[in-house]
Amino acid sequence: MASDMKCGSPVIAPLRAAAGLGAVVALAALCCDGTACYAQAETAIRFPTLSSQLPADIPGGAGNATITDAAVFAWQEFIALNWPAAKQTGVAGSQTRGVPDNSKRFGDDSSGANQANQPVVWETYRSKVETFPGVGDPPGYVNDPTKDYGFDVGPAYVYGTRSTTSPPNGPPLQNNPGGSPLNVPPCQNPAQSAVATPAYVNLDEITQIGLDSMLAGVLPSSIKKPTAQNANAQPQLIRFLAKGNRTFYDYVAANTFWYQGAAFVTAKSNFNTAAVNNQYPPPQPTIALPAGTVLVKAAWRQLAPSENASSFHTKTVRFYDEGAGTQTACYREQTWALIALHIIQKTPTAPNFIFATFEYTSNILNQNGTPVENNNGAEVKAPPGDAMNPRLNYFDVNNKYYSPDQPKGVPAQPPAPTPPSGATLPLVQVTGAYCKPESSLYFQDLDLNGDPVPPANSGVCVKKRYFAIPPQIQQVNAAAHAALSSYGAPPIWQNYKLVNVQWQPFDISDIDTSGKNSSRLSSTFSLANSVVETDNTLQQFFGGLFYYPNANNGLFFKSAFEIDPNTSKSTGPAFNIYGPPGGQVPPNQFTRTNMGGCMGCHGRAQRGGTDFSFTLSGGPVAQPEFAVPTTAVQATAPAARGFPVGFDKSRLEKLHAALAGR
């Protein structure tokens, strides 16, 4: 597998603990860049004492940080956000949601008879539908900043389709309250008991931003004898949530951005128009989230019969299936496992946010069920060959071929792969038959325009990462795990690891493929999580995401070029980070960057005018996304059913528009 640098297995050794430090570890490795080998210097990681206090910034500033500094910061975020939450009161202004219980130790939520109902800090953040309800004000909203606009009121999930008003000029404006709530009842057959207070973990997304669905082959494809405790229309389907902290909610509520009325549309358009025309500064008002904004995305799934719940962080979750014969959602609540957590935070020195992503250690399995990586992220039993089965080759509109070996792209000609004769570009070329997943993770790209999806229980299997976790991140993982062990945290937390972190943008042309510049690694540029961003487009994201109505079956593809939606022709380079002028950039223009991975992807939301937040660009949530039985999906093609049942069409269209930078 290609990676940023080819290194021997790192030697990670615990050293003595120091005052105020959770653990100290050292790492050394022999690394090769393709032309020469050199000894990577042994360094010591002094991991801070575990704290419930969310770090406000990287010490010394993001611009001066090393990959190690950024990784330690990411782990401090992870620990603080997974601290047991304060007892919830449900009272506006009580300062209980998103707040740690400092009378408890880290991990106290992971034991005891009621652990499934003891949330950690980030789990008490507001779910996206609590900030952006389908209709009406946010649940518990009070027009009083001293009470944080009702942030602390208990969870309530109000879906529905907002009415709109069309002005003489400009896009339709959403109304408030704007309609009637959508009834989402408990599921039946077997019956889910009605729940008065919903679970804080609300899994109302079933796709990776509408590009593909992610599935876990370790789970059975169907439940043979369903009960209220295990019923699930698609047991292998991984479900997602998005949440925002108090700072995010207060900003949205103070500006009445929870619906897309005149105030929202004007502020969004001001920045988007300026970015499209490269005119700095943009006219005011614009959307500018404050420092201290934290947004999280998480992936959860059921446990397989062979898995032990004591190896995972588990909680009561709410997820959604199709009500019997209704083509609308019903809810179930069960105890599920956390398998991935994204954390993004805007800090005073990181206006483009700091992006960190964590995973459960055994997400990626060989076909025989053995883990591909160890707890610190080193490959231990990685299979040979490509990261995906079948192999996926990507060609951009300019006939450039991109791969882990060529993250900057090379002309698509021998010896690089070439697209099929007469193929319309851009193209993801599938070279081989769809896999049979067995124990593997696998995904199925969504075609929302009528072509059949791959056969049930098949797709593209994940064999390993396109870009291996770099040794520097492995080193910090080892230090964090040592600190957790020294502290006495429950063993489950040894099973979560940092994949990588992005703390400053850099252009695709600045990738250091030798691996010597650890601030410019290919793996950092292409930051992705194996269960949150899995397909080729998201694993190696750059530029923007565009809809090609006359090519490739009407799918969405990334490109390093802006695409005219009317002609499907390129109109110039696609940028996704827009900063103030500096260096050689004229004072009336943006500093523009083609960044990759999570930061680059969210940068398209910035270009679209919502400051790196897809949650904000998506707006009100019309319905929870829900699963239908796999047999029903296969039996009836999307063309016959219209837009596939279970998806929030209006929200996905807004997300795709944001990825296109609109």
LUMPA-445258 format. One line per 5 residues: their letters; for each residue x negated, y negated, z of C-alpha. Coordinates in nm, 3 decimals, m for minus. Each point is the difference from the previous one (the first is absolute). Example, Ala and Ser with C-alpha at 12.3 -4.5 7.8 and 13.67 -1.06 7.14 Angstrom:
LUMPA-445258
as) m1.230 0.450 0.780 | m0.137 m0.344 m0.066
This chain:
LUMPA-445258
masdm) 0.000 0.000 0.000 | m0.127 m0.346 m0.081 | m0.056 m0.234 0.289 | m0.175 m0.329 0.066 | m0.325 0.175 0.078
kcgsp) m0.093 0.364 0.023 | m0.116 0.073 0.351 | m0.093 0.303 0.200 | 0.229 0.085 0.289 | m0.041 m0.282 0.251
viapl) m0.154 0.086 0.333 | 0.224 m0.151 0.266 | m0.120 0.023 0.356 | 0.154 m0.142 0.319 | m0.233 m0.217 0.204
raaag) 0.035 m0.145 0.348 | 0.295 m0.221 0.086 | m0.075 m0.358 0.099 | 0.181 m0.243 0.227 | 0.315 m0.124 m0.170
lgavv) m0.048 0.241 m0.288 | 0.220 0.298 m0.072 | m0.269 0.206 m0.174 | m0.322 m0.030 m0.194 | m0.084 0.221 m0.297
alaal) m0.273 0.009 m0.263 | 0.002 0.112 m0.361 | m0.264 0.078 m0.256 | 0.036 0.140 m0.351 | m0.199 0.057 m0.317
ccdgt) 0.170 m0.192 m0.281 | m0.054 0.004 m0.376 | 0.122 m0.256 m0.253 | m0.061 0.209 m0.312 | m0.355 m0.115 m0.060
acyaq) m0.169 0.028 0.338 | 0.057 0.125 0.352 | m0.061 m0.199 0.311 | 0.054 0.043 0.371 | 0.294 m0.198 0.128
aetai) m0.112 m0.178 0.312 | 0.121 0.148 0.327 | 0.221 m0.246 0.178 | 0.181 0.002 0.330 | 0.370 m0.078 0.035
rfptl) 0.096 m0.148 0.333 | 0.374 0.042 0.012 | 0.185 m0.243 0.228 | 0.200 0.121 0.299 | 0.353 0.098 m0.094
ssqlp) 0.236 m0.296 0.032 | 0.369 m0.071 m0.046 | m0.090 m0.347 m0.130 | 0.034 m0.029 m0.378 | m0.323 m0.158 m0.132
adipg) 0.066 m0.337 m0.159 | m0.294 0.011 m0.242 | m0.326 0.172 m0.081 | m0.271 m0.147 0.228 | m0.210 m0.239 m0.206
gagna) 0.269 m0.028 m0.267 | 0.110 0.225 m0.285 | m0.233 m0.172 m0.245 | m0.304 0.103 0.202 | 0.115 0.349 0.095
titda) m0.162 0.327 m0.098 | 0.200 0.310 m0.083 | m0.078 0.122 0.352 | 0.129 m0.322 0.156 | 0.320 0.026 m0.202
avfaw) 0.046 0.367 0.088 | m0.040 m0.063 0.374 | 0.257 m0.281 m0.030 | 0.238 0.237 m0.179 | m0.031 0.260 0.276
qefia) 0.062 m0.267 0.265 | 0.321 m0.086 m0.187 | 0.099 0.366 m0.014 | m0.054 0.052 0.371 | 0.182 m0.318 0.105
lnwpa) 0.295 0.070 m0.229 | 0.029 0.361 0.119 | 0.001 m0.103 0.367 | 0.319 0.091 0.189 | 0.254 m0.277 m0.053
akqtg) 0.161 m0.202 0.277 | 0.337 0.116 0.121 | 0.257 m0.130 m0.246 | 0.280 m0.223 0.134 | 0.181 m0.090 m0.322
vagsq) 0.028 m0.360 0.123 | m0.098 m0.295 m0.220 | m0.304 m0.182 0.136 | m0.102 0.285 0.233 | m0.341 0.044 m0.168
trgvp) 0.029 0.379 m0.005 | m0.013 0.106 m0.365 | m0.351 0.027 m0.140 | m0.149 m0.034 0.349 | m0.217 0.259 0.182
dnskr) 0.074 0.140 0.344 | m0.323 m0.081 0.180 | 0.100 0.213 0.296 | m0.049 0.303 m0.225 | m0.311 0.150 m0.150
fgdds) m0.053 0.064 m0.367 | 0.169 0.328 m0.091 | 0.248 0.005 0.287 | 0.278 0.018 m0.260 | m0.150 0.327 m0.131
sganq) 0.102 0.221 0.292 | 0.305 0.070 0.213 | 0.351 0.120 m0.065 | 0.119 m0.324 m0.161 | m0.302 m0.081 m0.216
anqpv) 0.200 0.003 m0.325 | 0.195 m0.304 0.125 | m0.291 m0.199 0.144 | m0.106 m0.238 m0.278 | m0.346 m0.147 m0.048
vwety) m0.051 m0.370 m0.071 | 0.023 0.000 m0.379 | 0.305 0.225 0.004 | 0.192 m0.278 0.176 | m0.079 m0.253 m0.273
rskve) 0.304 m0.089 m0.210 | 0.075 0.237 m0.289 | 0.026 m0.178 m0.333 | 0.381 0.024 0.000 | 0.010 m0.161 0.347
tfpgv) m0.178 m0.304 m0.144 | 0.163 0.020 m0.343 | 0.350 0.141 0.061 | 0.210 0.095 m0.300 | 0.260 m0.257 0.103
gdppg) 0.031 m0.256 0.276 | m0.255 m0.139 0.246 | m0.272 0.223 0.145 | 0.152 0.213 0.281 | m0.009 m0.193 0.327
yvndp) m0.101 m0.325 m0.174 | 0.028 m0.314 0.210 | m0.098 m0.337 m0.140 | m0.243 m0.064 0.284 | m0.379 0.020 m0.043
tkdyg) m0.047 0.023 0.377 | 0.173 0.338 m0.023 | m0.193 0.099 m0.315 | 0.323 m0.011 m0.200 | 0.115 0.320 0.170
fdvgp) m0.305 0.213 m0.084 | 0.029 0.201 0.324 | 0.356 0.118 m0.059 | 0.016 0.379 m0.041 | m0.012 0.169 m0.342
ayvyg) 0.298 m0.013 m0.235 | m0.013 0.089 m0.369 | 0.247 m0.200 m0.208 | 0.005 0.084 m0.371 | 0.221 m0.143 m0.272
trstt) m0.011 m0.180 m0.334 | m0.007 m0.381 0.022 | 0.214 m0.215 m0.219 | m0.175 m0.260 m0.214 | 0.074 m0.341 m0.145
sppng) m0.133 m0.101 m0.342 | m0.107 m0.366 m0.022 | 0.009 m0.184 m0.336 | m0.374 0.057 m0.036 | m0.224 0.254 0.163
pplqn) 0.039 0.349 0.143 | 0.301 0.119 0.204 | m0.011 m0.100 0.366 | 0.100 0.243 0.273 | 0.268 m0.105 0.245
npggs) 0.014 0.031 0.377 | 0.180 0.190 0.148 | 0.062 0.115 m0.353 | 0.217 0.309 0.026 | 0.106 0.297 0.208
plnvp) m0.232 0.248 0.174 | m0.049 0.344 m0.154 | 0.131 0.282 0.216 | m0.276 0.258 0.062 | 0.153 0.281 0.210
pcqnp) m0.161 0.300 0.167 | m0.059 0.294 m0.234 | 0.221 0.309 0.017 | m0.037 0.371 m0.073 | m0.170 0.039 0.242
aqsav) 0.126 m0.298 0.194 | m0.231 m0.272 0.128 | 0.139 m0.148 0.321 | 0.072 m0.373 m0.019 | m0.282 m0.204 0.155
atpay) 0.088 m0.319 0.189 | m0.356 m0.140 m0.003 | m0.190 0.093 m0.316 | m0.357 0.127 0.009 | m0.266 m0.269 m0.036
vnlde) m0.161 0.201 m0.281 | 0.231 m0.061 m0.297 | m0.115 0.191 m0.309 | 0.200 m0.169 m0.273 | m0.250 0.033 m0.288
itqig) m0.064 0.317 m0.201 | m0.239 m0.122 m0.272 | m0.337 m0.164 m0.035 | 0.134 m0.342 m0.110 | 0.224 0.175 m0.251
ldsml) m0.287 0.161 m0.197 | 0.005 0.353 0.136 | 0.123 0.224 0.279 | m0.252 0.168 0.231 | 0.052 0.353 0.128
agvlp) m0.174 0.237 0.242 | m0.035 0.353 m0.132 | m0.069 0.131 0.350 | 0.374 m0.032 0.067 | 0.268 0.229 m0.145
ssikk) 0.186 m0.130 m0.304 | 0.334 0.054 0.176 | 0.138 0.073 0.345 | 0.149 0.349 0.001 | 0.213 m0.031 0.314
ptaqn) 0.040 m0.373 0.066 | 0.088 m0.129 0.343 | 0.043 m0.353 0.130 | m0.364 0.019 0.115 | m0.153 0.091 m0.339
anaqp) 0.252 m0.076 m0.277 | m0.167 m0.184 m0.289 | 0.104 m0.021 m0.364 | m0.364 m0.007 m0.116 | m0.227 0.133 0.280
qlirf) m0.321 m0.059 m0.198 | 0.082 m0.366 m0.071 | m0.218 m0.247 0.191 | 0.198 m0.303 0.125 | m0.120 m0.355 0.066
lakgn) 0.078 m0.313 0.198 | m0.114 m0.362 0.002 | m0.003 m0.226 0.309 | m0.106 m0.351 0.095 | m0.109 m0.154 0.328
rtfyd) 0.142 m0.294 0.195 | m0.212 m0.256 m0.187 | 0.129 0.124 m0.334 | 0.362 0.010 0.113 | m0.014 m0.345 0.160
yvaan) m0.136 m0.150 m0.322 | 0.272 0.165 m0.211 | 0.277 m0.095 0.244 | m0.118 m0.360 0.046 | 0.005 m0.054 m0.379
tfwyq) 0.321 0.201 m0.066 | m0.196 0.224 m0.238 | 0.188 0.315 0.105 | 0.214 m0.053 m0.310 | m0.112 m0.138 m0.334
gaafv) 0.187 m0.327 m0.007 | m0.112 m0.339 m0.129 | m0.272 m0.051 0.266 | m0.163 0.336 m0.073 | 0.025 m0.025 m0.379
taksn) m0.149 m0.351 m0.007 | m0.295 0.087 0.225 | m0.072 0.323 m0.188 | 0.024 m0.167 m0.340 | m0.233 m0.285 0.096
fntaa) m0.294 0.231 0.066 | 0.077 0.242 m0.281 | 0.021 m0.277 m0.261 | m0.326 m0.152 0.122 | m0.174 0.338 m0.008
vnnqy) 0.125 0.083 m0.349 | m0.120 m0.340 m0.127 | m0.317 0.006 0.215 | 0.077 m0.342 0.149 | m0.130 m0.061 0.352
pppqp) 0.135 m0.100 0.244 | 0.355 0.130 m0.045 | 0.283 m0.243 0.069 | 0.160 0.030 0.342 | 0.182 0.172 0.154
tialp) m0.154 0.342 m0.048 | 0.020 0.322 0.200 | m0.305 0.018 0.229 | 0.013 0.263 0.273 | m0.180 m0.111 0.319
agtvl) m0.314 0.155 0.144 | 0.102 0.277 0.236 | 0.248 0.150 m0.247 | m0.015 0.381 0.020 | 0.181 0.233 m0.238
vkaaw) m0.011 0.379 0.018 | 0.104 0.284 m0.226 | 0.016 0.358 0.123 | 0.058 0.346 m0.146 | 0.178 0.276 0.192
rqlap) 0.112 0.356 m0.066 | 0.151 0.302 0.163 | m0.230 0.255 0.157 | m0.044 0.333 m0.173 | 0.095 0.312 0.198
senas) m0.370 0.088 0.029 | m0.103 m0.343 0.135 | m0.038 m0.096 0.365 | 0.169 m0.326 0.103 | m0.271 m0.056 0.263
sfhtk) m0.247 m0.071 m0.283 | 0.199 m0.301 m0.129 | 0.139 m0.329 0.120 | 0.371 0.080 m0.008 | 0.307 m0.214 0.056
tvrfy) 0.373 0.000 m0.055 | 0.057 m0.134 m0.350 | 0.305 m0.094 m0.201 | 0.002 0.117 m0.361 | 0.262 0.017 m0.271
degag) 0.153 0.270 m0.218 | 0.291 m0.011 m0.242 | 0.341 0.027 0.163 | 0.188 0.304 m0.123 | 0.115 m0.078 m0.353
tqtac) m0.006 m0.375 0.062 | m0.314 m0.125 m0.183 | m0.049 m0.224 0.303 | m0.223 0.033 0.305 | 0.056 0.168 0.333
yreqt) m0.250 0.005 0.286 | m0.169 0.263 0.213 | m0.226 m0.034 0.303 | m0.272 0.256 0.073 | m0.350 0.021 0.144
walia) m0.254 m0.043 m0.280 | m0.377 m0.050 m0.034 | m0.198 m0.312 m0.095 | m0.238 0.077 m0.286 | m0.114 m0.346 m0.114
lhiiq) m0.005 m0.360 0.123 | m0.087 m0.315 m0.196 | m0.081 m0.314 0.201 | m0.039 m0.340 m0.164 | m0.070 m0.312 0.201
ktpta) m0.057 m0.362 m0.103 | m0.272 m0.152 0.215 | m0.150 m0.350 0.019 | m0.298 0.110 m0.214 | 0.189 0.246 m0.223
pnfif) 0.280 m0.193 m0.176 | 0.030 0.293 m0.243 | 0.072 0.235 0.293 | m0.215 0.286 0.127 | 0.123 0.335 m0.130
atfey) m0.068 0.318 0.199 | 0.143 0.345 m0.062 | 0.001 0.308 0.225 | 0.099 0.361 m0.061 | 0.064 0.322 0.179
tsnil) m0.317 0.204 m0.032 | 0.147 0.299 m0.186 | 0.218 m0.175 m0.256 | m0.207 0.135 m0.289 | m0.009 0.379 m0.001
nqngt) m0.145 0.260 m0.231 | 0.244 0.244 m0.156 | m0.081 0.245 0.281 | 0.096 m0.257 0.264 | m0.351 m0.094 0.121
pvenn) m0.079 m0.373 0.048 | m0.214 m0.171 m0.264 | m0.146 m0.247 0.255 | m0.094 0.008 0.366 | 0.137 m0.233 0.267
ngaev) m0.253 m0.272 m0.082 | 0.066 0.012 m0.375 | m0.295 0.200 m0.132 | 0.082 0.249 m0.274 | m0.052 0.353 0.134
kappg) 0.183 0.231 m0.240 | 0.071 m0.224 m0.296 | 0.077 0.190 m0.319 | m0.210 m0.067 m0.311 | 0.124 m0.197 m0.296
damnp) 0.242 m0.288 m0.023 | 0.195 m0.143 0.295 | 0.333 0.080 m0.165 | 0.145 0.314 m0.155 | 0.073 m0.051 m0.286
rlnyf) m0.269 m0.260 m0.070 | 0.127 m0.350 m0.076 | m0.192 m0.229 m0.237 | 0.081 m0.371 m0.011 | m0.040 m0.221 m0.308
dvnnk) 0.075 m0.373 0.006 | 0.143 m0.212 m0.281 | m0.351 m0.094 m0.118 | m0.090 0.369 m0.045 | m0.212 0.006 0.315
yyspd) m0.023 0.320 0.199 | 0.006 m0.023 0.381 | m0.095 0.276 0.243 | m0.173 0.040 0.337 | m0.324 0.039 m0.198
qpkgv) 0.075 m0.319 m0.195 | 0.198 m0.231 0.234 | m0.087 m0.304 m0.215 | 0.116 0.175 m0.316 | m0.189 0.109 m0.312
paqpp) 0.102 0.015 m0.366 | 0.222 0.303 m0.058 | m0.225 0.195 m0.234 | m0.225 0.303 0.033 | m0.141 0.097 0.242
aptpp) 0.288 m0.159 0.194 | 0.348 0.148 m0.058 | 0.203 m0.151 m0.279 | 0.377 m0.050 m0.024 | 0.200 0.223 m0.237
sgatl) 0.014 m0.115 m0.358 | 0.280 m0.252 m0.050 | 0.069 m0.040 0.374 | 0.140 m0.332 0.116 | m0.221 m0.161 0.266
plvqv) m0.015 m0.033 0.295 | 0.024 0.370 0.077 | m0.041 0.245 0.283 | m0.100 0.317 m0.181 | 0.107 0.322 0.172
tgayc) m0.251 0.269 m0.099 | 0.154 0.332 0.086 | 0.315 0.153 0.144 | 0.164 m0.120 0.319 | m0.128 0.181 0.308
kpess) 0.173 0.236 0.240 | m0.064 m0.175 0.330 | m0.015 0.287 0.252 | m0.149 m0.188 0.300 | m0.111 m0.310 m0.192
lyfqd) 0.129 m0.353 0.000 | 0.155 m0.075 m0.335 | 0.188 m0.281 m0.168 | 0.255 m0.043 m0.274 | m0.002 m0.323 m0.199
ldlng) 0.345 m0.154 m0.029 | 0.149 m0.067 m0.338 | 0.289 m0.235 0.056 | 0.111 m0.002 m0.362 | 0.132 0.347 m0.065
dpvpp) m0.280 0.247 m0.074 | m0.005 0.314 0.214 | m0.219 0.002 0.309 | m0.249 0.291 0.036 | 0.146 0.336 0.099
ansgv) 0.086 0.051 0.365 | m0.291 0.091 0.227 | m0.257 m0.118 m0.254 | m0.178 m0.323 m0.086 | m0.351 m0.140 0.037
cvkkr) m0.186 0.158 0.292 | m0.247 m0.196 0.213 | m0.323 0.201 0.028 | m0.208 m0.273 0.169 | m0.045 m0.377 m0.012
yfaip) m0.102 m0.179 m0.316 | m0.240 m0.198 0.222 | m0.148 0.175 0.302 | 0.010 m0.167 0.343 | m0.338 m0.175 0.023
pqiqq) m0.255 0.098 0.268 | 0.031 m0.337 0.173 | 0.371 0.062 0.060 | m0.070 0.357 0.115 | m0.245 m0.143 0.251
vnaaa) 0.256 m0.239 0.147 | 0.259 0.278 0.007 | m0.243 0.207 0.207 | m0.059 m0.292 0.236 | 0.373 m0.061 0.040
haals) 0.068 0.367 0.064 | m0.280 0.010 0.257 | 0.146 m0.307 0.170 | 0.346 0.158 0.007 | m0.142 0.319 0.146
sygap) m0.201 m0.189 0.264 | 0.312 m0.197 0.092 | 0.199 0.321 0.045 | 0.252 m0.064 m0.277 | 0.209 0.300 m0.108
piwqn) m0.176 0.220 m0.260 | 0.255 m0.084 m0.272 | m0.178 m0.331 m0.063 | m0.312 0.188 m0.113 | 0.215 0.106 m0.295
yklvn) 0.038 m0.349 m0.150 | m0.275 m0.168 m0.199 | m0.066 m0.325 m0.180 | m0.023 0.051 m0.376 | m0.143 m0.342 m0.078
vqwqp) 0.059 m0.373 0.047 | 0.003 m0.307 m0.228 | m0.094 m0.324 0.174 | m0.106 m0.231 m0.284 | 0.093 m0.003 m0.370
fdisd) m0.252 0.070 m0.273 | 0.040 0.032 m0.376 | m0.004 0.328 m0.188 | m0.318 m0.117 m0.170 | m0.172 m0.022 0.340
idtsg) 0.041 0.368 0.095 | m0.337 0.146 0.099 | 0.014 0.354 m0.135 | m0.340 0.082 0.153 | 0.148 m0.029 0.348
knssr) m0.286 m0.214 0.129 | 0.222 m0.306 0.053 | 0.238 0.142 0.259 | 0.227 m0.306 m0.024 | 0.071 0.075 m0.367
lsstf) 0.056 0.376 m0.008 | 0.224 0.160 m0.262 | 0.193 0.170 0.282 | 0.062 m0.336 0.167 | 0.109 m0.164 m0.325
slans) 0.243 0.288 m0.063 | 0.128 0.032 0.356 | 0.291 0.245 m0.003 | 0.168 0.247 0.232 | 0.050 0.358 m0.120
vvetd) 0.369 0.005 0.101 | 0.099 m0.366 m0.045 | m0.172 m0.085 m0.331 | m0.052 0.330 m0.176 | 0.048 m0.020 m0.374
ntlqq) m0.269 m0.122 m0.238 | 0.144 m0.350 m0.025 | m0.018 m0.058 0.376 | m0.312 0.204 0.083 | m0.202 m0.212 m0.242
ffggl) 0.205 m0.319 m0.005 | m0.136 m0.317 m0.163 | 0.141 m0.293 m0.193 | 0.380 0.015 m0.004 | 0.287 0.238 m0.058
fyypn) 0.218 m0.051 m0.304 | 0.306 0.143 m0.171 | m0.041 0.107 m0.361 | 0.351 0.040 m0.142 | m0.113 0.144 m0.335
anngl) m0.280 0.226 0.114 | m0.074 0.294 0.227 | 0.363 0.089 0.063 | 0.071 m0.334 0.161 | m0.232 0.049 0.299
ffksa) m0.209 m0.245 0.198 | m0.378 m0.011 m0.045 | m0.286 m0.198 0.143 | m0.212 m0.214 m0.226 | m0.293 m0.237 0.029
feidp) 0.196 m0.232 m0.230 | 0.317 m0.200 0.041 | 0.276 0.144 m0.216 | 0.272 m0.196 m0.174 | 0.320 0.188 0.097
ntsks) 0.164 m0.094 m0.332 | m0.278 0.119 m0.232 | m0.201 0.240 0.221 | m0.312 m0.185 m0.122 | m0.284 m0.111 0.226
tgpaf) m0.030 m0.373 0.066 | m0.326 m0.016 0.196 | m0.160 0.144 0.314 | 0.227 0.111 0.284 | m0.101 m0.155 0.332
niygp) 0.153 0.087 0.335 | m0.175 m0.218 0.259 | 0.043 m0.378 m0.025 | m0.219 m0.204 0.233 | m0.104 m0.365 0.028
pggqv) m0.263 m0.131 m0.243 | m0.364 0.047 0.086 | m0.339 0.051 m0.163 | 0.026 m0.055 m0.376 | 0.383 m0.012 0.004
ppnqf) 0.141 m0.347 m0.085 | 0.180 m0.170 0.291 | 0.336 0.016 m0.177 | m0.009 0.378 m0.056 | 0.029 0.314 0.212
trtnm) m0.286 0.234 0.071 | 0.144 0.312 m0.162 | m0.107 0.358 0.066 | 0.090 0.340 m0.143 | m0.011 0.194 0.326
ggcmg) 0.091 0.366 0.038 | 0.176 0.230 0.242 | 0.244 m0.119 0.265 | m0.123 m0.360 0.005 | 0.018 m0.030 m0.378
chgra) 0.342 0.161 m0.011 | 0.138 m0.229 0.270 | m0.175 m0.286 m0.179 | 0.256 0.031 m0.275 | 0.262 m0.088 0.260
qrggt) m0.212 m0.307 0.081 | m0.005 m0.092 m0.370 | 0.376 0.051 m0.007 | 0.031 m0.256 0.281 | 0.055 0.208 0.318
dfsft) m0.350 m0.010 0.152 | m0.105 0.368 m0.021 | 0.331 0.129 0.139 | 0.205 0.246 m0.205 | 0.243 0.017 0.290
lsggp) 0.070 m0.369 m0.050 | 0.015 0.022 m0.381 | 0.244 0.294 0.021 | 0.240 m0.201 0.215 | 0.329 0.137 0.135
vaqpe) 0.024 0.378 0.010 | 0.317 0.119 m0.175 | m0.020 0.362 0.110 | m0.227 0.251 0.167 | m0.165 0.222 m0.257
favpt) 0.113 0.357 0.043 | m0.082 0.349 m0.124 | 0.222 0.232 m0.195 | m0.063 0.376 m0.019 | m0.279 0.089 m0.244
tavqa) 0.238 0.225 m0.192 | 0.232 m0.296 m0.063 | m0.289 m0.215 m0.121 | m0.107 0.264 m0.251 | 0.346 0.097 m0.118
tapaa) 0.106 m0.349 m0.102 | m0.244 m0.223 m0.187 | m0.011 m0.368 0.101 | 0.138 m0.100 m0.341 | 0.329 0.168 0.082
rgfpv) 0.022 m0.154 0.347 | m0.118 m0.349 m0.083 | m0.265 m0.133 0.236 | m0.097 0.303 0.215 | 0.215 0.051 0.306
gfdks) m0.174 m0.084 0.324 | m0.204 m0.301 m0.110 | 0.056 m0.366 0.086 | 0.000 m0.124 m0.360 | 0.011 m0.373 0.075
rlekl) m0.288 0.016 0.246 | m0.219 0.217 m0.222 | 0.054 m0.242 m0.288 | m0.117 m0.287 0.222 | m0.307 0.200 0.107
haala) m0.088 0.077 m0.359 | 0.042 m0.366 m0.091 | m0.236 m0.090 0.287 | m0.258 0.252 m0.124 | 0.021 m0.170 m0.337
gr) m0.071 m0.327 0.182 | 0.347 m0.150 m0.050
